[in-house]
Amino acid sequence: MKALLFYQQSELGVAEIELGQLERKLDEDRLPIEKIDVESRRGSEMAESYAIMVAPALVLLREDGVAQAAWQSDLPTNDQLQSAIGYI
């Protein structure tokens, strides 16, 4: 499993703390994290391919690359994340 963490560099501010907490939680669960700036060309293309309309967003991918769980704007709580990780 892999986590794609979409963010918008120009609007990090307060969200930076929340993103940092989420990154630490994913690291504890030993999930590889790919951070993607939606303002970059590649990031914009990836966001479009996963139907990400609002950043921050998190997409959990299965080993075969299929998106299994996603959150936009409001990032998952620890319980939601654990439930999704257990499901995958």
WOTA-V623445 format. One record per backbone hydrogen bond with DSSP energy under -0.5 kcal/mol. NH is the residue of the N-H (numbers start at 0). CO is the residue of the C=O. If there is no record, write none. Layout:
BEGIN
NH & CO
NH & CO
END
This chain:
BEGIN
1 & 60
2 & 31
3 & 58
4 & 2
4 & 33
5 & 3
5 & 56
6 & 35
8 & 6
10 & 7
11 & 8
14 & 11
15 & 11
15 & 12
16 & 13
17 & 13
18 & 14
19 & 15
20 & 16
21 & 17
22 & 18
23 & 19
24 & 20
25 & 21
26 & 22
27 & 23
28 & 24
29 & 26
30 & 25
31 & 0
31 & 29
33 & 2
34 & 32
35 & 4
37 & 6
37 & 35
39 & 36
43 & 39
44 & 40
45 & 41
46 & 42
47 & 43
48 & 44
49 & 45
50 & 47
51 & 46
52 & 50
55 & 5
56 & 5
57 & 70
58 & 3
59 & 68
60 & 1
60 & 58
61 & 65
64 & 61
67 & 59
68 & 59
70 & 57
72 & 53
72 & 55
73 & 71
74 & 72
80 & 76
81 & 77
82 & 78
83 & 79
84 & 80
85 & 81
86 & 82
87 & 83
END
